[in-house]
Amino acid sequence: METVSYSMARLAALVPYPPRDANKYTRGRLVCAVGCDRYPGAAVLASRGAEIMGAGYTQVVTDASVADHVRAANPSVVVSVWPDVDPAQLPPAREGHPCAYVVGSGYDAGDSMTKIRTRLVLENAQAPVLLDAGSLDAATSQKLRDILERRARDGFANVFTPHGGEAARMARPLGIETDDAPELARQLARAYCGTVMLKGPVTYVCDGETVVRMDEGTAALAKAGTGDVLAGMTGALLAQGLLPLDACVLGATLHAFAGQGAAARLTDICVRAEDVVASIPQALMRLAQAG
């Protein structure tokens, strides 16, 4: 299947550098419904990735048991707990105040609350929503697929960030059978009414038509938590107004550059998700110089 790539100049032009008169709301609000008792670190990593990728206002909605972990690690993040959140009051994206959502990072696919919380966000968020990790499994239900289709009709972007195993689980209930990664990304994007970032050593991003190939992946990123960082980074770009395809390609490229930069200092063996977050500024500077 034919694929395309973005030039460094095109990627550099997409970076949403803030104007002098920006404030935290014009720079984009990202709400991360992430983390659970079993995986509290995902909430920390996704919100760190979001903040460093430029979101002006990052909010985490999570379990009470996770909230203090996030507050201690990221004091600049606004933290809410689920019992106190009214889904009907989720902030919408509006002119001059862009907004986006990340849901699912650190969610256990086998937990009944995963499907409930994923549905609550999808039904109520009038803004782009990125589904990651446990929420990808939740999205395979007919009820959630109907919501995704309705959101797409209403003009709200759906974004999915599966690795190979998650993509296979998304494909199975729909009878999608292909070993060709770009074709799988295309079919999933069409079936789930959104943009798919199929993660791997080679990453493919597809909005149902265009398939973008990225070869910058590194084994240094094959560590727990790096996907949470990527979800936060990409969500932050959506929150700053980038189109889904552009946000995914730019987010994945900068994530790969950050992994490469961390590995150059620490080796592929020693890089952790936290090191990838710390290397995002270096990745941005590398892109600026290349573009």
C-alpha positions as CSV (number, residue, x, y, z in Angstrom):
1,M,0.0,0.0,0.0
2,E,1.3,3.4,-0.9
3,T,2.5,5.6,2.0
4,V,3.7,9.1,2.4
5,S,6.1,10.9,4.8
6,Y,6.4,14.4,6.2
7,S,9.5,16.4,5.5
8,M,11.4,17.9,8.4
9,A,10.4,21.4,7.2
10,R,6.7,20.4,7.2
11,L,7.0,19.0,10.7
12,A,8.8,22.0,12.0
13,A,6.1,24.3,10.6
14,L,3.5,22.4,12.6
15,V,5.1,23.0,16.0
16,P,2.6,25.3,17.9
17,Y,4.9,27.9,19.3
18,P,2.7,30.3,21.4
19,P,2.4,34.0,20.4
20,R,3.4,36.7,22.9
21,D,-0.1,37.4,24.0
22,A,-1.0,33.8,24.7
23,N,-2.5,32.7,28.0
24,K,-2.9,29.2,29.5
25,Y,-6.4,28.8,28.0
26,T,-5.5,30.0,24.5
27,R,-2.6,27.5,24.5
28,G,-5.0,24.6,24.9
29,R,-6.6,22.6,27.6
30,L,-6.0,18.9,27.8
31,V,-8.1,16.7,30.1
32,C,-6.5,13.3,30.8
33,A,-8.9,10.7,32.1
34,V,-6.1,8.2,32.9
35,G,-4.6,6.0,35.6
36,C,-6.0,3.5,38.0
37,D,-5.1,1.7,41.2
38,R,-3.0,-0.8,39.3
39,Y,-1.3,1.7,37.0
40,P,-1.0,5.0,38.8
41,G,2.2,6.0,36.9
42,A,0.4,6.3,33.7
43,A,-1.4,9.4,35.0
44,V,1.9,10.9,36.0
45,L,3.6,10.2,32.6
46,A,0.8,11.2,30.4
47,S,0.3,14.5,32.2
48,R,4.1,15.2,32.2
49,G,4.2,14.5,28.4
50,A,1.3,16.8,27.9
51,E,2.7,19.7,29.8
52,I,6.1,19.6,28.3
53,M,4.6,19.3,24.8
54,G,3.0,22.7,25.4
55,A,-0.6,22.3,26.7
56,G,-1.4,25.4,28.6
57,Y,-3.7,23.8,31.1
58,T,-3.4,20.1,31.9
59,Q,-6.0,18.4,34.0
60,V,-6.0,14.8,35.2
61,V,-9.2,13.0,36.1
62,T,-8.4,9.8,38.0
63,D,-9.1,7.5,41.0
64,A,-8.7,9.0,44.4
65,S,-5.9,6.6,45.1
66,V,-3.9,7.9,42.1
67,A,-4.6,11.6,42.7
68,D,-1.9,12.2,45.3
69,H,0.7,10.5,43.1
70,V,0.0,13.0,40.3
71,R,-0.1,16.0,42.7
72,A,3.3,15.0,44.2
73,A,4.9,14.4,40.8
74,N,3.3,17.2,38.8
75,P,2.3,20.1,41.1
76,S,1.3,22.3,38.1
77,V,-1.3,19.8,36.9
78,V,-4.9,20.2,38.0
79,V,-6.2,17.0,39.5
80,S,-9.8,15.9,39.9
81,V,-11.2,12.6,41.1
82,W,-14.0,10.7,39.4
83,P,-16.7,11.0,42.1
84,D,-16.4,14.8,41.9
85,V,-16.6,15.0,38.1
86,D,-19.9,15.7,36.4
87,P,-19.5,14.4,32.8
88,A,-22.1,16.9,31.6
89,Q,-19.8,19.7,32.6
90,L,-16.7,18.5,30.7
91,P,-15.2,21.6,29.0
92,P,-15.9,21.9,25.2
93,A,-13.4,23.1,22.6
94,R,-14.4,26.6,21.5
95,E,-13.0,29.4,19.4
96,G,-9.9,30.8,21.1
97,H,-10.0,28.2,23.8
98,P,-9.1,24.8,22.2
99,C,-9.5,21.7,24.2
100,A,-8.9,17.9,23.8
101,Y,-9.1,14.7,25.9
102,V,-6.9,11.7,26.4
103,V,-8.7,8.6,27.9
104,G,-7.4,5.2,28.7
105,S,-3.7,5.4,29.5
106,G,-3.2,3.2,32.6
107,Y,-6.7,1.7,32.3
108,D,-7.1,-2.0,32.9
109,A,-8.9,-3.5,29.9
110,G,-10.5,-6.1,32.2
111,D,-11.9,-3.5,34.7
112,S,-15.6,-2.8,34.2
113,M,-15.0,0.9,35.0
114,T,-12.8,1.2,31.9
115,K,-15.8,0.9,29.5
116,I,-18.0,3.2,31.7
117,R,-15.4,6.0,31.9
118,T,-14.5,5.7,28.2
119,R,-18.2,6.0,27.3
120,L,-18.7,9.0,29.6
121,V,-15.9,10.9,28.0
122,L,-16.9,10.0,24.4
123,E,-20.6,10.9,25.0
124,N,-19.9,14.2,26.7
125,A,-16.7,15.7,25.4
126,Q,-17.3,18.2,22.6
127,A,-13.7,18.1,21.5
128,P,-11.1,15.8,20.0
129,V,-10.7,12.6,22.1
130,L,-7.6,10.3,21.9
131,L,-8.2,6.7,23.1
132,D,-5.2,4.8,24.4
133,A,-4.5,1.5,26.1
134,G,-7.6,0.1,28.0
135,S,-10.0,2.4,26.2
136,L,-9.0,0.8,22.9
137,D,-10.5,-2.5,24.0
138,A,-13.6,-0.7,25.3
139,A,-14.1,0.9,21.9
140,T,-14.7,-2.5,20.3
141,S,-18.2,-2.7,21.8
142,Q,-21.1,-1.9,19.4
143,K,-22.4,0.8,21.8
144,L,-19.1,2.7,21.8
145,R,-18.6,2.3,18.0
146,D,-22.0,3.9,17.6
147,I,-20.9,6.8,19.8
148,L,-17.7,7.2,17.8
149,E,-19.6,7.3,14.5
150,R,-22.0,10.0,15.9
151,R,-19.0,12.0,17.2
152,A,-17.4,11.9,13.7
153,R,-20.7,13.0,12.1
154,D,-20.8,15.9,14.6
155,G,-17.3,17.0,13.6
156,F,-15.4,15.8,16.7
157,A,-12.2,14.0,16.1
158,N,-11.5,10.4,17.3
159,V,-7.9,9.4,17.6
160,F,-6.6,5.9,18.5
161,T,-3.0,4.9,19.5
162,P,-2.8,1.1,19.5
163,H,0.4,-1.0,19.4
164,G,0.2,-4.2,17.3
165,G,-1.5,-6.3,19.9
166,E,-4.1,-3.7,20.7
167,A,-4.7,-3.2,16.9
168,A,-5.3,-6.9,16.5
169,R,-7.9,-6.8,19.3
170,M,-9.6,-3.9,17.7
171,A,-9.6,-5.7,14.3
172,R,-10.9,-9.1,15.5
173,P,-14.6,-8.2,16.3
174,L,-14.9,-6.5,12.9
175,G,-13.5,-9.4,10.9
176,I,-10.5,-7.3,9.7
177,E,-7.8,-9.7,8.6
178,T,-4.6,-8.4,7.2
179,D,-0.9,-8.7,8.0
180,D,-0.1,-5.5,6.2
181,A,0.4,-2.8,8.8
182,P,-0.5,0.3,6.7
183,E,-3.6,-1.5,5.4
184,L,-4.6,-2.4,9.0
185,A,-4.2,1.2,10.0
186,R,-6.4,2.3,7.1
187,Q,-9.1,-0.3,7.8
188,L,-9.2,0.5,11.5
189,A,-9.4,4.2,10.9
190,R,-12.4,3.7,8.6
191,A,-14.1,1.2,10.9
192,Y,-13.7,3.3,14.0
193,C,-14.4,6.7,12.4
194,G,-11.1,8.4,13.3
195,T,-7.4,8.6,12.9
196,V,-5.2,5.6,13.9
197,M,-1.6,5.8,15.0
198,L,-0.4,2.2,14.7
199,K,2.7,2.2,16.9
200,G,5.9,0.1,16.4
201,P,9.5,0.2,15.2
202,V,7.9,1.6,12.1
203,T,4.8,3.6,12.9
204,Y,1.9,4.3,10.6
205,V,-0.7,7.0,10.9
206,C,-3.9,7.0,8.9
207,D,-7.0,9.1,8.8
208,G,-8.8,6.6,6.6
209,E,-7.3,7.9,3.4
210,T,-3.7,9.1,3.8
211,V,-1.2,6.7,5.3
212,V,2.0,8.3,6.8
213,R,5.0,6.1,7.5
214,M,7.6,7.0,10.2
215,D,10.9,5.1,10.5
216,E,12.4,6.9,13.4
217,G,11.5,4.4,16.1
218,T,14.2,3.1,18.5
219,A,14.4,0.1,20.8
220,A,15.0,2.5,23.6
221,L,11.2,3.2,23.5
222,A,10.3,-0.4,24.1
223,K,9.7,0.2,27.8
224,A,6.6,0.4,30.0
225,G,5.2,3.9,30.2
226,T,6.6,5.4,26.9
227,G,3.1,4.9,25.3
228,D,1.6,7.0,28.1
229,V,4.1,9.8,27.4
230,L,3.2,9.6,23.7
231,A,-0.5,9.8,24.4
232,G,0.0,12.9,26.5
233,M,2.2,14.5,23.9
234,T,-0.2,13.8,21.0
235,G,-3.2,14.9,23.1
236,A,-1.4,18.2,23.9
237,L,-0.9,18.8,20.2
238,L,-4.6,18.1,19.6
239,A,-5.4,20.5,22.4
240,Q,-3.3,23.2,20.7
241,G,-5.4,22.9,17.6
242,L,-3.5,20.6,15.3
243,L,-5.5,18.4,13.0
244,P,-5.5,14.7,14.0
245,L,-3.2,13.4,11.3
246,D,-0.7,16.2,11.9
247,A,-0.8,15.9,15.7
248,C,-0.2,12.1,15.4
249,V,2.7,12.4,13.0
250,L,4.4,15.3,14.9
251,G,3.8,13.7,18.2
252,A,5.2,10.3,17.1
253,T,8.2,12.0,15.5
254,L,9.1,14.1,18.5
255,H,8.6,11.1,20.8
256,A,11.0,9.1,18.6
257,F,13.5,11.9,18.6
258,A,13.2,12.2,22.4
259,G,13.9,8.4,22.7
260,Q,16.9,8.8,20.4
261,G,18.2,11.7,22.4
262,A,17.8,9.9,25.7
263,A,19.5,6.8,24.3
264,A,22.5,8.9,23.2
265,R,23.0,9.8,26.8
266,L,21.9,6.7,28.6
267,T,22.1,3.8,26.0
268,D,19.1,1.9,24.7
269,I,19.2,-0.3,27.7
270,C,18.9,2.4,30.4
271,V,16.2,4.7,29.0
272,R,13.0,5.0,31.0
273,A,9.8,6.7,30.1
274,E,10.8,9.6,32.5
275,D,14.0,10.1,30.4
276,V,11.9,10.4,27.3
277,V,9.9,13.2,28.9
278,A,13.1,15.0,29.9
279,S,14.3,14.7,26.3
280,I,11.3,16.4,24.6
281,P,12.9,19.9,24.6
282,Q,16.0,18.4,22.9
283,A,13.7,16.8,20.3
284,L,12.0,20.1,19.6
285,M,15.4,21.8,19.1
286,R,16.6,19.0,16.8
287,L,13.4,19.4,14.7
288,A,13.8,23.2,14.6
289,Q,17.4,22.9,13.4
290,A,16.5,20.2,10.8
291,G,13.5,22.1,9.5
